[in-house]
């Protein structure tokens, strides 16, 4: 039974590492969503203008 304890402990830490990785990814996804939401609301006009210029459409304002 003593021989199996290190393997059990190792598996426990590997599970923790996977949980930490998933938590980090989840946190990064949430942060990315928040940044994208801020950019799309605060820089909406700039983004549209940039995309229009990027694809070569010209808009004439009378």
PDB file as gemmi writes it, atoms N, CA and C in Angstrom:
CRYST1    1.000    1.000    1.000  90.00  90.00  90.00 P 1                      
ATOM      1  N   UNK A   1       0.821  -1.194   0.000  1.00  0.00           N  
ATOM      2  CA  UNK A   1       0.000   0.000   0.000  1.00  0.00           C  
ATOM      3  C   UNK A   1       0.860   1.251   0.000  1.00  0.00           C  
ATOM      4  N   UNK A   2       2.004   1.194   0.645  1.00  0.00           N  
ATOM      5  CA  UNK A   2       2.904   2.344   0.706  1.00  0.00           C  
ATOM      6  C   UNK A   2       3.431   2.686  -0.684  1.00  0.00           C  
ATOM      7  N   UNK A   3       3.615   1.682  -1.547  1.00  0.00           N  
ATOM      8  CA  UNK A   3       4.137   1.924  -2.883  1.00  0.00           C  
ATOM      9  C   UNK A   3       3.162   2.705  -3.756  1.00  0.00           C  
ATOM     10  N   UNK A   4       1.892   2.592  -3.490  1.00  0.00           N  
ATOM     11  CA  UNK A   4       0.901   3.256  -4.321  1.00  0.00           C  
ATOM     12  C   UNK A   4       0.635   4.705  -3.911  1.00  0.00           C  
ATOM     13  N   UNK A   5       1.042   5.097  -2.735  1.00  0.00           N  
ATOM     14  CA  UNK A   5       0.760   6.459  -2.279  1.00  0.00           C  
ATOM     15  C   UNK A   5       1.368   7.535  -3.174  1.00  0.00           C  
ATOM     16  N   UNK A   6       2.634   7.421  -3.603  1.00  0.00           N  
ATOM     17  CA  UNK A   6       3.171   8.461  -4.487  1.00  0.00           C  
ATOM     18  C   UNK A   6       2.383   8.587  -5.788  1.00  0.00           C  
ATOM     19  N   UNK A   7       1.922   7.450  -6.317  1.00  0.00           N  
ATOM     20  CA  UNK A   7       1.133   7.494  -7.549  1.00  0.00           C  
ATOM     21  C   UNK A   7      -0.195   8.200  -7.311  1.00  0.00           C  
ATOM     22  N   UNK A   8      -0.811   7.942  -6.174  1.00  0.00           N  
ATOM     23  CA  UNK A   8      -2.080   8.601  -5.837  1.00  0.00           C  
ATOM     24  C   UNK A   8      -1.859  10.098  -5.664  1.00  0.00           C  
ATOM     25  N   UNK A   9      -0.789  10.459  -4.967  1.00  0.00           N  
ATOM     26  CA  UNK A   9      -0.487  11.882  -4.765  1.00  0.00           C  
ATOM     27  C   UNK A   9      -0.193  12.550  -6.104  1.00  0.00           C  
ATOM     28  N   UNK A  10       0.578  11.876  -6.965  1.00  0.00           N  
ATOM     29  CA  UNK A  10       0.896  12.423  -8.276  1.00  0.00           C  
ATOM     30  C   UNK A  10      -0.370  12.642  -9.094  1.00  0.00           C  
ATOM     31  N   UNK A  11      -1.263  11.657  -9.098  1.00  0.00           N  
ATOM     32  CA  UNK A  11      -2.527  11.808  -9.816  1.00  0.00           C  
ATOM     33  C   UNK A  11      -3.341  12.962  -9.262  1.00  0.00           C  
ATOM     34  N   UNK A  12      -3.309  13.140  -7.959  1.00  0.00           N  
ATOM     35  CA  UNK A  12      -4.038  14.242  -7.333  1.00  0.00           C  
ATOM     36  C   UNK A  12      -3.500  15.584  -7.829  1.00  0.00           C  
ATOM     37  N   UNK A  13      -2.173  15.723  -7.882  1.00  0.00           N  
ATOM     38  CA  UNK A  13      -1.587  16.981  -8.344  1.00  0.00           C  
ATOM     39  C   UNK A  13      -1.796  17.190  -9.835  1.00  0.00           C  
ATOM     40  N   UNK A  14      -1.774  16.116 -10.609  1.00  0.00           N  
ATOM     41  CA  UNK A  14      -2.052  16.249 -12.037  1.00  0.00           C  
ATOM     42  C   UNK A  14      -3.473  16.743 -12.246  1.00  0.00           C  
ATOM     43  N   UNK A  15      -4.398  16.259 -11.442  1.00  0.00           N  
ATOM     44  CA  UNK A  15      -5.775  16.744 -11.511  1.00  0.00           C  
ATOM     45  C   UNK A  15      -5.868  18.210 -11.144  1.00  0.00           C  
ATOM     46  N   UNK A  16      -5.100  18.616 -10.146  1.00  0.00           N  
ATOM     47  CA  UNK A  16      -5.080  20.031  -9.770  1.00  0.00           C  
ATOM     48  C   UNK A  16      -4.504  20.882 -10.887  1.00  0.00           C  
ATOM     49  N   UNK A  17      -3.458  20.397 -11.526  1.00  0.00           N  
ATOM     50  CA  UNK A  17      -2.870  21.142 -12.639  1.00  0.00           C  
ATOM     51  C   UNK A  17      -3.867  21.313 -13.773  1.00  0.00           C  
ATOM     52  N   UNK A  18      -4.607  20.247 -14.071  1.00  0.00           N  
ATOM     53  CA  UNK A  18      -5.624  20.347 -15.111  1.00  0.00           C  
ATOM     54  C   UNK A  18      -6.704  21.332 -14.712  1.00  0.00           C  
ATOM     55  N   UNK A  19      -7.089  21.317 -13.436  1.00  0.00           N  
ATOM     56  CA  UNK A  19      -8.109  22.248 -12.960  1.00  0.00           C  
ATOM     57  C   UNK A  19      -7.610  23.683 -13.042  1.00  0.00           C  
ATOM     58  N   UNK A  20      -6.345  23.908 -12.664  1.00  0.00           N  
ATOM     59  CA  UNK A  20      -5.773  25.249 -12.751  1.00  0.00           C  
ATOM     60  C   UNK A  20      -5.688  25.718 -14.193  1.00  0.00           C  
ATOM     61  N   UNK A  21      -5.314  24.821 -15.090  1.00  0.00           N  
ATOM     62  CA  UNK A  21      -5.244  25.173 -16.505  1.00  0.00           C  
ATOM     63  C   UNK A  21      -6.617  25.553 -17.025  1.00  0.00           C  
ATOM     64  N   UNK A  22      -7.626  24.758 -16.687  1.00  0.00           N  
ATOM     65  CA  UNK A  22      -8.991  25.065 -17.121  1.00  0.00           C  
ATOM     66  C   UNK A  22      -9.456  26.389 -16.536  1.00  0.00           C  
ATOM     67  N   UNK A  23      -9.099  26.648 -15.296  1.00  0.00           N  
ATOM     68  CA  UNK A  23      -9.476  27.904 -14.655  1.00  0.00           C  
ATOM     69  C   UNK A  23      -8.801  29.082 -15.340  1.00  0.00           C  
ATOM     70  N   UNK A  24      -7.521  28.936 -15.677  1.00  0.00           N  
ATOM     71  CA  UNK A  24      -6.801  30.007 -16.368  1.00  0.00           C  
ATOM     72  C   UNK A  24      -7.414  30.275 -17.729  1.00  0.00           C  
ATOM     73  N   UNK A  25      -7.727  29.210 -18.467  1.00  0.00           N  
ATOM     74  CA  UNK A  25      -8.332  29.372 -19.787  1.00  0.00           C  
ATOM     75  C   UNK A  25      -9.687  30.050 -19.659  1.00  0.00           C  
ATOM     76  N   UNK A  26     -10.478  29.627 -18.690  1.00  0.00           N  
ATOM     77  CA  UNK A  26     -11.787  30.234 -18.471  1.00  0.00           C  
ATOM     78  C   UNK A  26     -11.648  31.711 -18.144  1.00  0.00           C  
ATOM     79  N   UNK A  27     -10.679  32.046 -17.298  1.00  0.00           N  
ATOM     80  CA  UNK A  27     -10.453  33.441 -16.917  1.00  0.00           C  
ATOM     81  C   UNK A  27     -10.012  34.263 -18.128  1.00  0.00           C  
ATOM     82  N   UNK A  28      -9.135  33.702 -18.952  1.00  0.00           N  
ATOM     83  CA  UNK A  28      -8.680  34.409 -20.147  1.00  0.00           C  
ATOM     84  C   UNK A  28      -9.814  34.612 -21.139  1.00  0.00           C  
ATOM     85  N   UNK A  29     -10.677  33.611 -21.286  1.00  0.00           N  
ATOM     86  CA  UNK A  29     -11.822  33.750 -22.181  1.00  0.00           C  
ATOM     87  C   UNK A  29     -12.760  34.846 -21.695  1.00  0.00           C  
ATOM     88  N   UNK A  30     -12.989  34.892 -20.385  1.00  0.00           N  
ATOM     89  CA  UNK A  30     -13.848  35.923 -19.821  1.00  0.00           C  
ATOM     90  C   UNK A  30     -13.229  37.302 -20.029  1.00  0.00           C  
ATOM     91  N   UNK A  31     -11.938  37.420 -19.796  1.00  0.00           N  
ATOM     92  CA  UNK A  31     -11.243  38.687 -19.992  1.00  0.00           C  
ATOM     93  C   UNK A  31     -11.286  39.104 -21.456  1.00  0.00           C  
ATOM     94  N   UNK A  32     -11.089  38.159 -22.350  1.00  0.00           N  
ATOM     95  CA  UNK A  32     -11.152  38.434 -23.779  1.00  0.00           C  
ATOM     96  C   UNK A  32     -12.543  38.920 -24.175  1.00  0.00           C  
ATOM     97  N   UNK A  33     -13.583  38.293 -23.645  1.00  0.00           N  
ATOM     98  CA  UNK A  33     -14.949  38.716 -23.942  1.00  0.00           C  
ATOM     99  C   UNK A  33     -15.217  40.123 -23.439  1.00  0.00           C  
ATOM    100  N   UNK A  34     -14.709  40.446 -22.245  1.00  0.00           N  
ATOM    101  CA  UNK A  34     -14.907  41.786 -21.696  1.00  0.00           C  
ATOM    102  C   UNK A  34     -14.183  42.837 -22.534  1.00  0.00           C  
ATOM    103  N   UNK A  35     -12.962  42.531 -22.940  1.00  0.00           N  
ATOM    104  CA  UNK A  35     -12.200  43.472 -23.770  1.00  0.00           C  
ATOM    105  C   UNK A  35     -12.887  43.664 -25.110  1.00  0.00           C  
ATOM    106  N   UNK A  36     -13.343  42.576 -25.721  1.00  0.00           N  
ATOM    107  CA  UNK A  36     -14.025  42.678 -27.007  1.00  0.00           C  
ATOM    108  C   UNK A  36     -15.304  43.497 -26.881  1.00  0.00           C  
ATOM    109  N   UNK A  37     -16.044  43.311 -25.789  1.00  0.00           N  
ATOM    110  CA  UNK A  37     -17.267  44.088 -25.569  1.00  0.00           C  
ATOM    111  C   UNK A  37     -16.943  45.571 -25.428  1.00  0.00           C  
ATOM    112  N   UNK A  38     -15.888  45.892 -24.698  1.00  0.00           N  
ATOM    113  CA  UNK A  38     -15.488  47.296 -24.562  1.00  0.00           C  
ATOM    114  C   UNK A  38     -15.062  47.887 -25.900  1.00  0.00           C  
ATOM    115  N   UNK A  39     -14.282  47.143 -26.647  1.00  0.00           N  
ATOM    116  CA  UNK A  39     -13.832  47.646 -27.944  1.00  0.00           C  
ATOM    117  C   UNK A  39     -14.993  47.858 -28.897  1.00  0.00           C  
ATOM    118  N   UNK A  40     -15.926  46.928 -28.903  1.00  0.00           N  
ATOM    119  CA  UNK A  40     -17.034  47.037 -29.847  1.00  0.00           C  
ATOM    120  C   UNK A  40     -17.996  48.156 -29.476  1.00  0.00           C  
ATOM    121  N   UNK A  41     -18.070  48.533 -28.204  1.00  0.00           N  
ATOM    122  CA  UNK A  41     -18.961  49.630 -27.830  1.00  0.00           C  
ATOM    123  C   UNK A  41     -18.258  50.979 -27.891  1.00  0.00           C  
ATOM    124  N   UNK A  42     -17.027  51.049 -27.458  1.00  0.00           N  
ATOM    125  CA  UNK A  42     -16.328  52.340 -27.408  1.00  0.00           C  
ATOM    126  C   UNK A  42     -15.704  52.732 -28.731  1.00  0.00           C  
ATOM    127  N   UNK A  43     -15.288  51.771 -29.513  1.00  0.00           N  
ATOM    128  CA  UNK A  43     -14.612  52.080 -30.766  1.00  0.00           C  
ATOM    129  C   UNK A  43     -15.407  51.569 -31.963  1.00  0.00           C  
ATOM    130  N   UNK A  44     -16.714  51.563 -31.852  1.00  0.00           N  
ATOM    131  CA  UNK A  44     -17.569  51.029 -32.906  1.00  0.00           C  
ATOM    132  C   UNK A  44     -17.333  51.752 -34.227  1.00  0.00           C  
ATOM    133  N   UNK A  45     -17.365  53.085 -34.204  1.00  0.00           N  
ATOM    134  CA  UNK A  45     -17.191  53.858 -35.438  1.00  0.00           C  
ATOM    135  C   UNK A  45     -15.800  53.657 -36.024  1.00  0.00           C  
ATOM    136  N   UNK A  46     -14.805  53.621 -35.178  1.00  0.00           N  
ATOM    137  CA  UNK A  46     -13.447  53.422 -35.670  1.00  0.00           C  
ATOM    138  C   UNK A  46     -13.298  52.065 -36.337  1.00  0.00           C  
ATOM    139  N   UNK A  47     -13.918  51.057 -35.760  1.00  0.00           N  
ATOM    140  CA  UNK A  47     -13.816  49.719 -36.332  1.00  0.00           C  
ATOM    141  C   UNK A  47     -14.507  49.648 -37.685  1.00  0.00           C  
ATOM    142  N   UNK A  48     -15.700  50.239 -37.795  1.00  0.00           N  
ATOM    143  CA  UNK A  48     -16.423  50.229 -39.065  1.00  0.00           C  
ATOM    144  C   UNK A  48     -15.631  50.997 -40.120  1.00  0.00           C  
ATOM    145  N   UNK A  49     -15.119  52.185 -39.766  1.00  0.00           N  
ATOM    146  CA  UNK A  49     -14.320  52.963 -40.709  1.00  0.00           C  
ATOM    147  C   UNK A  49     -13.093  52.182 -41.170  1.00  0.00           C  
ATOM    148  N   UNK A  50     -12.443  51.533 -40.235  1.00  0.00           N  
ATOM    149  CA  UNK A  50     -11.253  50.756 -40.575  1.00  0.00           C  
ATOM    150  C   UNK A  50     -11.604  49.629 -41.539  1.00  0.00           C  
ATOM    151  N   UNK A  51     -12.690  48.928 -41.250  1.00  0.00           N  
ATOM    152  CA  UNK A  51     -13.087  47.816 -42.121  1.00  0.00           C  
ATOM    153  C   UNK A  51     -13.481  48.304 -43.504  1.00  0.00           C  
ATOM    154  N   UNK A  52     -14.173  49.428 -43.569  1.00  0.00           N  
ATOM    155  CA  UNK A  52     -14.570  49.985 -44.868  1.00  0.00           C  
ATOM    156  C   UNK A  52     -13.332  50.348 -45.677  1.00  0.00           C  
ATOM    157  N   UNK A  53     -12.379  51.006 -45.040  1.00  0.00           N  
ATOM    158  CA  UNK A  53     -11.138  51.359 -45.734  1.00  0.00           C  
ATOM    159  C   UNK A  53     -10.353  50.111 -46.116  1.00  0.00           C  
ATOM    160  N   UNK A  54     -10.382  49.127 -45.273  1.00  0.00           N  
ATOM    161  CA  UNK A  54      -9.615  47.903 -45.502  1.00  0.00           C  
ATOM    162  C   UNK A  54     -10.104  47.158 -46.743  1.00  0.00           C  
ATOM    163  N   UNK A  55     -11.417  47.122 -46.947  1.00  0.00           N  
ATOM    164  CA  UNK A  55     -11.938  46.397 -48.113  1.00  0.00           C  
ATOM    165  C   UNK A  55     -12.100  47.302 -49.327  1.00  0.00           C  
ATOM    166  N   UNK A  56     -11.778  48.597 -49.170  1.00  0.00           N  
ATOM    167  CA  UNK A  56     -11.732  49.495 -50.318  1.00  0.00           C  
ATOM    168  C   UNK A  56     -13.060  50.100 -50.727  1.00  0.00           C  
ATOM    169  N   UNK A  57     -14.009  50.173 -49.839  1.00  0.00           N  
ATOM    170  CA  UNK A  57     -15.287  50.814 -50.150  1.00  0.00           C  
ATOM    171  C   UNK A  57     -15.178  52.284 -49.791  1.00  0.00           C  
ATOM    172  N   UNK A  58     -15.593  53.131 -50.711  1.00  0.00           N  
ATOM    173  CA  UNK A  58     -15.587  54.561 -50.397  1.00  0.00           C  
ATOM    174  C   UNK A  58     -17.025  55.020 -50.208  1.00  0.00           C  
ATOM    175  N   UNK A  59     -17.237  55.860 -49.219  1.00  0.00           N  
ATOM    176  CA  UNK A  59     -18.565  56.382 -48.907  1.00  0.00           C  
ATOM    177  C   UNK A  59     -18.558  57.872 -49.218  1.00  0.00           C  
ATOM    178  N   UNK A  60     -19.543  58.292 -49.982  1.00  0.00           N  
ATOM    179  CA  UNK A  60     -19.660  59.706 -50.306  1.00  0.00           C  
ATOM    180  C   UNK A  60     -20.757  60.309 -49.457  1.00  0.00           C  
ATOM    181  N   UNK A  61     -20.425  61.350 -48.726  1.00  0.00           N  
ATOM    182  CA  UNK A  61     -21.406  62.043 -47.898  1.00  0.00           C  
ATOM    183  C   UNK A  61     -21.762  63.344 -48.599  1.00  0.00           C  
ATOM    184  N   UNK A  62     -23.052  63.547 -48.844  1.00  0.00           N  
ATOM    185  CA  UNK A  62     -23.509  64.755 -49.542  1.00  0.00           C  
ATOM    186  C   UNK A  62     -23.828  65.842 -48.574  1.00  0.00           C  
TER     187      UNK A  62                                                      
END                                                                             
